[in-house]
Amino acid sequence: MSAAPRLTTATKLLFGLGDWGASAASTARNIFWFVFLTNVVGLNAGLAGGIWLVGRLWDAVNDPLVGSLSDRLHSRWGRRRPFLLFGAVPFALSFFLLFFVPPIESRTLLVLYYSIVFLLYDTLYTVVNVPYLALVPELAQTYDDRSSLTGWRTAFSFLAQLATAGAFKLLAEHVFAPWFGGGPPGIRLGYLLAAGLWSLSMALPLILLGWRIREPQVAPVDSPIEPVGNFREVFRNRPFRLAALIYLLCFSTGDIILVVFVRYLIDYVRVRPGFDNSVLATVLTASLVSIPLVLALIRRTDKRTAYLISIGSMVVVLVVGAFLPPGAQNALLVGAVLAGMGFAAMSIIPWAIVADVIDVDELQTGERREGLYTGYLVFLRKFATGILVFGAGQLLAASGYVSSNTGSLFIAQPETALQAMRALVTVLPAIALSLSLALAWRFPLDRESHEALRRELEARRAGDVG
């Protein structure tokens, strides 16, 4: 068996940089857009949560379709690069429109506007993100290289999250808004200017990656796109089913925490003004620092064992955090540091696992369908997040959550709303991650079994060539 080519540091660096745009956009959307809709635009929490459901049915077609198209694309630039090159600018512009408040008085028309824009943004996000993520198993062939490449991507993801979580709202409300006279009109323009800056930073790395990366020579898939048949084939892959559920529980948990985390810090914990940015920065900095630790743990053991250790510690942090009383700022910072390794593992290991199960599909079908599998994963995450955010919005609305148009100022919420936020940030995530631990325990691909799988694939490829 020939040795798989090792990735250079330059390739890992360039690939990791490509995640900046998607991660910055996701962070701003997950952490601040719900707050923007309820506390800048002034929409009811139930309506704001409902907007997240827009496009979820379309995602069932959109995400696997984009992935399948990228698997089949014949071009002199490869299968994935054209999506990055031609999708970067439209994707960035759609993000900008998310934070624009149109001069509309009607609540119905505002909901319609944000629903349409979210649908546009969500589609363009898929156009660039699915082909980008599909590059992982193509560029990295070995068990540890896939973890390493995912680690580099995660590092840039955390840098984008750190910059966005720490600076987006701060600049919008406390730097840019005063330039426009402050108050609700100034806050709206402040968010628009911040969105413009972030949009520019999202497009450039994707264009650079699409221009400079060199895809391996992989034959495009020739079989026709058959949505029902492809769906059955994907979910007959047992390792993928388990990996997808682990991924789903991980990322949906992270998304639902972030949606209400800012208001939880401000209204429940009652942190001092600006301290919410410090907490977010602490979590992400600890996560960034923990990436080498997670990768070292994977090399020393395997992905399954590393997941059990890292996520198990995260569950403990969440359970303890459920008993955190209002005003406990210092304890919150300690918890943020301890959660770092868990967040790093949540971001690295599920994707590294999924890259391995695509090899199982090649053994079964003889085709490399990274795009199809990535598309289904992205769909599952967005669908689950849409359902959960909708549910969170309905729960907050039913609990008496108070909306406003004053940005991130403290709001005296009823006790029912405070307890709802506490459950969404600590109790429910602890339950979801505990379920993912049970699934990870049953995951069949460890280091040895994957090496055996790769040897079988190499032998088959050599036979095909011969």
C-alpha positions, 0 to 999 in steps of 0.5 A: 500500500502506498503512503498517503501524501502528507499535508503541508503547513501552507495547505493547512493554513490556507484551508483553515483561513477559508472558514473565517467567512462561514464562522464569522457569519454563523457567530453573528447570526447565532449570537446576535441576530435573535437579539437584533430582531427582538431588541433592535428591530423590536419583533416579538420573540415568537416571531423572531424564532419563527423566522429561523424556520424559514428555509428549513424545508428548502434546506432538505433539497438545497444542502444535499443538492449543492453537495451533489452538484459539487461532486459532479462538477467538471471544470478546469478549477476542480469540483469545489473551487468554482463554488468558492470563487463565484459564491463569496461576494453574493454570500457576503452581501446577503449577510449584510442584508440580515442587519438592515432595518428597512423603513417599514412600519408593518410587523407583517412586512418586516417578518416577510422581509427578514424571512426572504433575506434569511432564505437568500443568506441561507442558500448562499451560505450553503453554496460556499460552505458545503463545497468548502467542508467537502474538501476535508476528506479530499485534501487529507487522506490519513486518520490523523491528517484529517484531525489536524486539518480540522484542527486548523479549520477550527482554529480559524473558526474560533478566531472568527468567532472570537473577533465577532463575539467580542467586537461585532455588538460592541462596535455596533452599539458603543462605537458606531451608534454614537456616530449617528446620534445614538438611540434606536436610529443610531443603533440600527445604523451601527449594526448596519455598518458593523455588518458591512465590515464583516461582509468584506472580511467574509468574502476575501478569504473564500476568494483567496482559498478558491484562487490558491488551493489545489484540489486532488485529481478526483474523478467527478461522480458520473451517476445521476442525482436521485434524491430518494435513492441517494438519501437511502444510500447515505443513511444505510451507512451505519457509521454515518448515521451515528456520526451524524447524530453525534454531530447533530447533538453537538452543533445544535447544542452549541447553536441553541446556547449561543442564541440566548446566551447574551440575554442570559448573561445580561438579564439572568446573571446581570453582568455589568455592561460589556462583561458579556463580551468578556465572557464570550471572548474567554470561552472562545480563547480557552477553546482556541488554546485547547485545540492542540490539547484535543489534537494531542489527545486524539493522537494518543488515543483515538477520536472516540476516546478523545470525544468521551473525555472532552465532552464528558467534562463539558457536561459536568461544567453545564450541570454545575452551571445550572446552579449558578445564581444571578451575580456570579460573574467570577464563577461564570468566567471560571466555567467559561475557561473550563468549557474551552476544551469541550467547545474545541472537541465539539468543533473538531471531532464530529467533523473528523469522524464524518471524514472517515465514514465517507471512506465507508461509502466509497468502499460500498459504492466506488464513488467519492461523494464528500459533497453529498454527505457534507450537504446532508450534515449541513442540512441536518444541523440547520434543520435542527437549529431552526426547530430548536430556535423556533421552540426557544422563541416560543418558550421565551414568548410563552414565559413572558420574555420582554422585547425592546429596541434598546439593544443590549441594555438590561431588561427586568424579565419575569422569573418565568423568562429567566428560568427559561433562559437558564434551562436553554443555556445549561439543562437542555444542552447537558442532556443533549451532550449526554446522549451524544456520549452514549452514541460515541461509545457505540461508534465503530471506527477507531484508529485500527479499523480505519487503517484497515478500511484505508488499506482495503480502499488502496487495494481496490483503487490499485486493482481498478487502475491495473 
